Each structure stands twice: as structure tokens, then as C-alpha cells.
Amino acid sequence: MADFWRKSILLTLVTFLTACGLATTRPKLEMRMAQSAFVAAKAAEAQTMAPGLYRKAEFYYLKAKSSYKRKYFNKAKQYAILSKKFSEKAEYVSIRKKALENL
């Protein structure tokens, strides 16, 4: 009888864990948007004009890529969104500083 309960609990646990894994989708759009924003910030020379924001963007972008590779898709999505946010801020600050220097 104890063997039956052990198997039942194991089967329930495996079913639950499988269902949770299938419910999570890959954050392809968020990863692509983070990549595009990061490349745009780099093209705007944000690493020299807004180094603090650029470093944060790079840090979160690398964390997003690492989490995605390890199949931690929820974390990858969060990091990608943060990377996009800091990349866009860095790009904006960089472009603004360049424009102010040319006045």
C-alpha cells in the first residue's frame, strides 16, 4: 500500500513540474528588443557618453542571455526588459550630450 502512495505522489509531482515547464514561453520578442536597444546604445557611443547607464544595460543584457541559455525564461524576460530600459536611457543621454556639445 505504501508503494502505491509513493508512486502516486511521484506521478503527481512529475505531472505538476512538467505542466509548469510547458506553461512558460520563451521571451523571444523581449530578447530581440533588448539586443536591438543595446546595439543602438553602442552605436550612439553610450559607453563613453553615459557609462553608468551603459554598464547597467550591458549587465542586464548578459544576465538575460545567461538566463535564457539556462532556460530560466521568466528571469530572462525580466532582465531583458531592464536591459532595454537602461539601453534606451543610455542612448538618449548620449545623443543629448552630443547635441549639447555641438551648440
C-alpha positions in Angstrom: 0.0 0.0 0.0 2.9 2.4 0.8 4.4 1.7 -2.6 1.1 2.7 -4.3 1.1 6.1 -2.4 4.8 6.7 -3.2 4.2 6.1 -6.9 1.1 8.3 -6.8 2.9 11.2 -5.2 5.8 10.8 -7.6 3.5 10.8 -10.6 1.6 13.8 -9.4 4.9 15.7 -8.8 6.3 14.8 -12.2 3.0 15.9 -13.9 2.9 19.2 -12.0 6.6 20.0 -12.8 6.1 19.1 -16.5 3.0 21.3 -16.7 4.8 24.3 -15.2 7.7 23.9 -17.6 5.3 23.8 -20.6 3.4 26.9 -19.4 6.4 29.2 -19.7 7.1 30.6 -23.1 10.4 31.7 -24.5 10.8 35.5 -24.3 12.0 35.9 -27.9 10.5 39.3 -28.5 11.9 40.8 -25.3 15.3 39.3 -26.0 15.3 40.7 -29.5 14.2 44.2 -28.4 16.9 44.2 -25.6 19.5 43.3 -28.2 18.4 46.0 -30.6 18.3 48.6 -27.9 21.8 47.6 -26.7 23.2 47.8 -30.2 21.6 51.2 -30.7 23.1 52.5 -27.4 26.5 51.2 -28.5 26.2 52.9 -31.9 25.4 56.1 -30.1 28.7 55.8 -28.2 26.8 55.5 -24.9 29.8 53.7 -23.4 31.7 57.0 -23.3 28.8 59.5 -23.0 26.7 57.6 -20.4 29.0 54.9 -19.0 26.9 54.2 -15.9 23.7 53.5 -17.8 25.5 51.6 -20.5 27.2 49.3 -17.9 23.8 48.6 -16.3 22.3 47.8 -19.7 25.2 45.5 -20.5 25.0 43.8 -17.1 21.3 43.1 -17.5 21.7 42.1 -21.2 24.3 39.5 -20.3 22.2 38.2 -17.4 19.2 37.9 -19.8 21.3 35.9 -22.2 22.7 33.6 -19.5 19.2 33.0 -18.0 17.8 32.3 -21.5 20.5 29.7 -22.1 19.8 28.0 -18.8 16.0 28.0 -19.7 15.1 30.4 -16.9 12.7 32.2 -19.2 10.9 34.3 -16.5 14.2 35.7 -15.3 15.4 36.2 -18.8 12.3 38.2 -19.6 12.8 40.4 -16.6 16.5 41.0 -17.3 15.8 41.7 -21.0 13.2 44.4 -20.1 15.6 46.0 -17.7 18.4 45.9 -20.3 16.1 47.6 -22.8 15.2 50.3 -20.4 18.8 51.1 -19.5 19.9 50.9 -23.1 17.3 53.4 -24.2 18.2 55.8 -21.4 21.9 55.5 -22.2 21.2 56.1 -25.9 19.1 59.1 -25.1 21.6 60.7 -22.7 24.4 60.0 -25.2 22.6 61.7 -28.1 21.5 64.6 -25.9 25.1 65.2 -24.7 26.4 65.1 -28.3 23.7 67.6 -29.3 24.6 70.0 -26.4 28.3 69.8 -27.3 27.6 71.0 -30.8 25.8 74.2 -29.8 
